[in-house]
Amino acid sequence: MIPEPTLLDDIERLENTARRLEPDAAERETLFKQVIDYAHRHLDDLAEAPAYVGRDDNGRALLDSPISEEGTHLEEALALLRDNVDTAGINAASGRFLGYIPGGGLVYSALGDLLAALSNRYASIFYAGPGAVRMENMLTRWMASIAGYPEDSAGFLASGGSIANLSAIVTARDAFDVAGAAVEKAVVYQTEHTHHCVDKALRVAGLGRCIQRMVRVDDHYRMVPEALDQAIATDAKTGLRPWLVVASAGTTNTGSVDPMRALGEIARGHGLWYHVEGAYGAFFVLCPEGRAILDGMNTSDSLVLDPHKTLFLPYGTGALLVKDRQKLYAAHRGKADYMQDAFDAVEEVSSAFLSPELTKHFRGLRMWLPLKVLGVAPFRAALSEKIQLARYFYEQIQRLDGFEVGPYPDLSVVTYRYVPPRGNADAFNERLVKSIQQDGRIFISSTRFNNTFVLRMAVSCFRTHRDDIDLALEILRDKAKEILDFGF
Ligand SMILES: *Cc1c(COP(=O)(O)O)cnc(C)c1O
């Protein structure tokens, strides 16, 4: 007779297996060492690693090793990571990744992430994680101070710029009670260069049917204040409800910065919500070159910044600031209405009542640690350097035969293209981008506006320095020549 297993036996058996979730000190040492070795190899190789790898298999072998009941060794898992993830596609940590809006991923942030994941501090409710909430609010206040926002503004660290913009839209929506029949009459003023996440945010916020006015831009792709003023006046006269002005503190498309002070005066004059979308450009306020062109950014009602872009953090950190803290709270408060009285009473307001998230990654640590250890100086210098490098590229590319440039860069994005002696310029530039991507040593991306195919050079990774720009110039010259020589 096999004895019936007792409840205690059962629990013991389960415990033995469950305990594998917690490595002991010796195992931990091995695990950490393997991961640290991997990290060192990755960082040591970064300078020589391609900025882009297009692979036919796209790392499909990952699927040949499915999640299993018994697991595998960490070493084997890291090999899968290296072979199928870390060596395919865009190398977003590379200083020679010059497409879209680069960021980088600071080592200090990675260390912060490790500690945040281990301690699993609760950064959403003050009493549950007073230090973590205080740290994140301190960072929000720091961003408010550099952006010229008042000390009593509210804000939070989001997962990225898109979510931060969504919260800004939702806050502006509720502040102006854009609901029901009012939606179809509500008008948003933006330009054709405004980031598409604003468009997406409107739809997600249930405002897909509001009217989006594409306000005219000048030859620097900046919104024309008089055109905005006129559009608002016309709409108001015809019974529509001008609601929201979205100015860009640096567009992804061209890098241009809208004249924020002038736009703010118009928005305020007409009684509209004024939002500045600074996911790419707002942090340039830290350097003198950026500060001048970002004048008037602080006249907005809300402002998005993206630390995982121009503060060089790893992906997963955006930020929203709202001047009127009650408006942000009103749009994001939980079901617990009784917390409203506590809003000003507690030492620190909890992000759970200011943002869409409740439980979240303690993302403040990845921002606090590098700022604390390094100070602001190297960030300031890196941002100045990026602007100077973009200006350098702008000058040098014009010296290469056949290249023409767009307007002088406002920040660190340069638009340019090659004009071949014969044939279709769009097709030529498309081939140029493809051949540079195939080469892989640098990565650039392209865009299209005014019915023209345009190349972009975006300098915003802290690892991008003069050598990288020189290499980019060399590759652009050589690849253009190659395409011509092979008979375009
Ligand atoms: C990247 C970007 C966004 C979107 O932010 P995510 O962090 O990618 O969600 C919005 N606006 C601009 C100008 C951007 O560059």
The ligand as an ORCA input file, in Angstrom:
! r2SCAN-3c Opt
* xyz 0 1
  C      10.000     59.922    -29.813
  C       9.083     61.074    -29.905
  C       7.776     60.994    -29.416
  C       7.190     59.732    -28.878
  O       7.809     59.366    -27.690
  P       8.055     57.832    -27.296
  O       8.967     57.961    -26.132
  O       8.692     57.164    -28.486
  O       6.757     57.231    -26.969
  C       7.006     62.125    -29.462
  N       7.460     63.265    -29.995
  C       8.706     63.385    -30.481
  C       9.145     64.686    -31.068
  C       9.559     62.297    -30.458
  O      10.795     62.398    -30.948
*
